[in-house]
Amino acid sequence: MSIDTETAARVAKLARIRVEPDALPALADAFNTILGFVEQLNEVDVDGVEPMTGVTPMRLKRRDDVVTDGAQQKAVLANAPDAREGFFAVPKVVE
Amino acid sequence: MMSDLNALTIAAARDKLRARDITATELTEACLAAAEGSGKLNAFAHHTPDIAREQAKAADDRLAKGDAPAMCGIPLGIKDLFCTKGVPSQAASAILNGFRPEYESTVTQNLFDAGAVMLGKLNMDEFAMGSSNETSTYGNVVNPWKGDDGADLTPGGSSGGSAAAVAGDLCLAATGTDTGGSIRQPAAFAGITGVKPTYGRCSRWGIVAFASSLDQAGPMTKDVRDAAIMLSAMCGHDPKDSTSMDMPVPDFEAALTGDIKGKTIGIPREYRMDGMPSEIEKLWEDGTAMLRDAGARIVDISLPHTKYALPAYYVIAPAEASSNLARYDGVRFGHRAKLSQGDGITEMYEKTRAEGFGAEVQRRVMVGTYVLSAGFYDAYYNRARKVRTLIKRDFDTVFADGVDAILTPATPSAAFPLGAMADADPVQMYLNDVFTVTVNLAGLPGVAVPAGLNAKGLPLGLQLIGRPWEEADLLNVAYTLERAAGFVAKPAKWW
């Protein structure tokens, strides 16, 4: 399967990365190289094989359902590009 | 000679510190001076001399009281991927410009609790995506080793700064992380030892995530003994990482007996790649002979799905990366693009990520987005995860048949010149990880040990792969190989 510039543009949009139109052909080429390489996986018989979810079989640990952390507003906001009045500030989200 | 303290191993420094022959402050000053003078290597991204001096003083107090764990007073470099409280931690990415974590990663906290000293943050490939340390926002790292033509060589990647700093004696040891080979490949390129532990051995908490099902932290050191000492201090169960294994941490150093009589070492036939350079083939044969001479039983084994490991990795790792890196959106930390009149939140995301991520990171995030997108999820992502099951099953089978460890080359070549791959397609660079990536997919421990020099005088490494959770046995085989290989070469200082 070959990726065209339109698909490349759609993927960039889904990934929320701005790609200028003149960069799309090279991006599509790179996708095709990488996806061409992974096409080999189609040679493998995977009938009846479970997809791996975790490499080490382990039971997730449980802990008491209690608050263990919190009340760290200042620390949480310390690295924000734009924090105001105790909140993260972003451009208008709803009209 | 005070100026040579930075060249000590951890084990030698520990003994001198405990004997009060040297102080942690003297040792730290020697490393700070070496790091300060290493600008041409570009291994350090951020120097932290104030923290180092404070920690060294605290270590000296502990040493004076006789309360000194093995890592007490040992100066380390820390890969920039580890979040260190109040210190820039930006995974070598412009998107984390200015980010200073409010918390400490578990691995660095463990090391500091054991008395270790942080000299600074080490350069790396951006978000650990790369095999040559050429994708960093801080610029390339240069390998301390030079070939006979004098060209600047890659230290490998992604832990290239760590490898260069250890090989160049800028620190006694360094932390690394390994998602597809990022500890073992640079260790091999720089003539040092690097260990990727079993998945779950080291906590991932506070380490900037690349591909969460593959990422593991590990030590990069001057020899196997140091790797054993440092690994013991790094790992342990952490409730903050749900994949961290709750099991006791052995004294890995105590396992280094040098006796491997009766151990079975597997030589996987699928790792004999077409077009493998003869120097790599010879190194592998020599290593096999060394282990045989040490009393191990050598058996040929088959890992039939080996050739599908890299393609599976280049689906799974980008898929996980696309999800992990979604958090870099210009809202909570790091870079936010300057917006134009009328730009909304989507424009903010798109411009921020286009400006903040480098080309390779963008490419992998988008490949990951594609393989996870509706209509392709089964064809790519699920298929790759099924192949991963088969790759792990290959290893399970040979271990069940009695193989204790597997010997392979660490890399398909010695260090190559910086820029040599500039015009190659991305897949050519990915082939660097052909011998290491299987280990991450199967969650196994692996170690790269320097085993010889090539015709140009550059180091070459061998890899040993062990059974899950049996790092102690694995390190003992590595120690035996190290002693037999007798690798003592060091790069001549030119920087």
Interface residues (C-beta under 8 A of the other chain):
Chain A: I3 A8 V11 A12 K13 L14 A15 R16 I17 R18 V19 L27 A30 F31 T33 I34 L35 F37 V38 E39 Q40 L41 N42 E43 V44 V46 V49 E50 P51 M52 T53 G54 V55 T56 M58 L60 K61 R63 Q72 A75 V76 A78 N79 A80 P81 D82 F88 V90 P91 K92 V93
Chain B: G98 F99 R100 P101 E102 Y103 T198 Y199 G200 S213 P239 S242 T243 M245 D246 H305 K307 Y308 L310 P311 A312 Y314 V315 S322 A326 D329 G330 V331 R332 F333 G334 H335 R336 L339 D343 G344 I345 T346 E347 M348 Y349 E350 K351 R353 A354 F357 Q362 R363 V365 M366 V367 T369 Y370 S373 Y380 N382 R383 A384 R385 K386 V387 R388 T389 L390 K392 D425 P426 V427 Y430 L441 A442 G443 P468
